[in-house]
């Protein structure tokens, strides 16, 4: 059994990060390697930008603790049954830590490469999500004024 741990600090409050991560069918909105994602009866199907698929069973979603667990049962990566937990930890009112912890089985000759692929896949996704949230936070806020005030301006 092999394990992987990925964590990344976000300059965004935990509820905001969780709001984006917890939706099984919206991974393509923030992960650069995911072309499409769909929530299914069992979990979610991800279509990667290279056309390959990842299929996961969602084992649990815990909104109170901002965590969910998945079991990956189909993937182009050379592992057998990746079981992972993603969790968002508050780090004060405006920051959070996102952590992915996973366990998988792999043949000894592919274990190191598979570990790198799993780690890099999750780091790429979390890094892109962090960038997206940073851009969202700096976007100008537009307030629509009633027509009478706008004309008076």
C-alpha positions in Angstrom: 0.0 0.0 0.0 1.3 3.4 -1.0 0.3 6.8 0.3 0.3 10.3 -1.0 -0.3 13.6 0.9 -0.8 16.9 -0.9 -1.6 20.2 0.9 -1.8 23.7 -0.2 -2.5 27.0 1.6 -5.3 29.2 0.2 -5.9 33.0 0.8 -9.6 32.3 0.9 -11.9 31.4 3.7 -12.6 27.7 4.2 -16.4 28.0 3.4 -15.6 29.5 0.0 -13.0 26.9 -0.9 -15.4 24.1 0.2 -18.2 25.5 -1.9 -16.2 24.9 -5.0 -14.6 21.6 -4.1 -17.6 19.8 -2.8 -19.6 19.8 -6.1 -18.8 16.5 -7.8 -19.9 17.6 -11.3 -17.9 20.9 -11.4 -14.3 19.8 -11.4 -13.7 21.1 -14.9 -14.4 24.6 -13.6 -11.1 24.7 -11.8 -8.9 21.6 -12.7 -6.8 22.2 -15.8 -6.5 18.5 -16.7 -10.3 17.9 -16.6 -12.3 18.7 -19.7 -15.6 17.6 -18.3 -17.1 16.2 -15.1 -20.4 14.7 -14.4 -22.1 13.7 -11.1 -23.4 10.2 -11.4 -25.5 7.9 -9.2 -22.3 6.4 -7.8 -20.1 9.4 -7.7 -18.5 11.2 -10.7 -17.0 10.7 -14.1 -14.1 12.9 -15.2 -13.0 13.3 -18.8 -9.4 14.4 -19.0 -8.1 16.8 -21.6 -6.4 13.9 -23.3 -9.7 12.0 -23.7 -9.1 9.4 -20.9 -11.5 8.9 -18.1 -11.4 8.8 -14.3 -14.3 7.3 -12.5 -14.8 7.7 -8.8 -17.2 6.5 -6.2 -18.0 9.2 -3.6 -17.8 7.4 -0.3 -18.9 10.4 1.8 -19.5 14.1 1.9 -19.2 15.8 5.3 -20.2 19.4 5.0 -19.7 20.0 8.8 -16.1 19.0 8.6 -15.6 20.2 4.9 -14.4 16.7 3.8 -15.2 14.1 1.3 -13.9 10.7 0.4 -13.6 9.0 -2.9 -12.5 5.6 -4.3 -11.1 5.8 -7.8 -12.0 2.6 -9.7 -11.1 3.6 -13.2 -8.1 5.7 -14.2 -5.3 5.8 -16.8 -2.8 5.8 -13.9 -1.3 2.5 -12.9 -2.8 2.0 -9.5 -5.4 -0.3 -8.0 -8.2 1.5 -6.1 -7.1 4.9 -5.0 -8.9 5.8 -1.8 -8.6 9.4 -1.0 -10.0 12.1 1.4 -10.0 15.8 0.6 -10.4 18.2 3.4 -10.6 22.0 3.8 -9.1 23.2 7.2 -9.8 26.8 8.3 -6.7 28.8 9.0 -8.3 31.8 10.5 -11.2 33.8 9.0 -9.6 34.5 5.6 -7.3 31.5 4.9 -7.6 27.8 4.6 -5.5 24.7 4.1 -6.7 22.1 1.6 -5.3 18.6 2.1 -5.6 15.5 0.0 -4.6 12.2 1.5 -4.7 9.0 -0.5 -3.8 5.3 -0.4 -3.4 3.0 -3.4 -1.9 -0.3 -4.5 0.6 -0.4 -7.4 3.1 -2.8 -8.7 6.6 -2.2 -7.4 7.9 -1.3 -10.8 5.3 1.4 -11.3 4.8 2.7 -7.7 7.2 5.7 -7.8 5.9 7.0 -11.2 2.3 6.4 -10.1 2.9 8.3 -6.8 4.3 11.2 -8.8 1.3 11.2 -11.2 -1.3 11.1 -8.4 0.5 13.9 -6.5 1.0 16.0 -9.5 -2.6 15.6 -10.6 -3.9 16.8 -7.3 -1.3 19.6 -7.0 -2.2 20.9 -10.4 -5.9 21.0 -9.6 -5.5 22.6 -6.2 -3.0 25.1 -7.6 -5.4 26.1 -10.3 -8.2 26.4 -7.8 -6.1 28.6 -5.6 -5.3 30.9 -8.6 -9.0 31.0 -9.6 -10.0 32.1 -6.1 -7.3 34.7 -6.0 -8.5 36.1 -9.3 -12.1 36.1 -8.1 -11.1 38.0 -4.9 -9.4 40.8 -7.0 -12.1 41.1 -9.6 -13.9 44.5 -9.5 -17.3 44.5 -7.9 -19.9 46.1 -10.1 -23.1 47.5 -8.5 -26.0 48.2 -10.7 -27.6 51.5 -9.9 -31.3 52.2 -10.4 -31.9 54.1 -13.7 -32.9 57.3 -11.8 -29.6 57.3 -9.9 -27.5 56.4 -12.9 -29.0 59.2 -15.0 -28.4 61.7 -12.2 -24.7 60.7 -12.0 
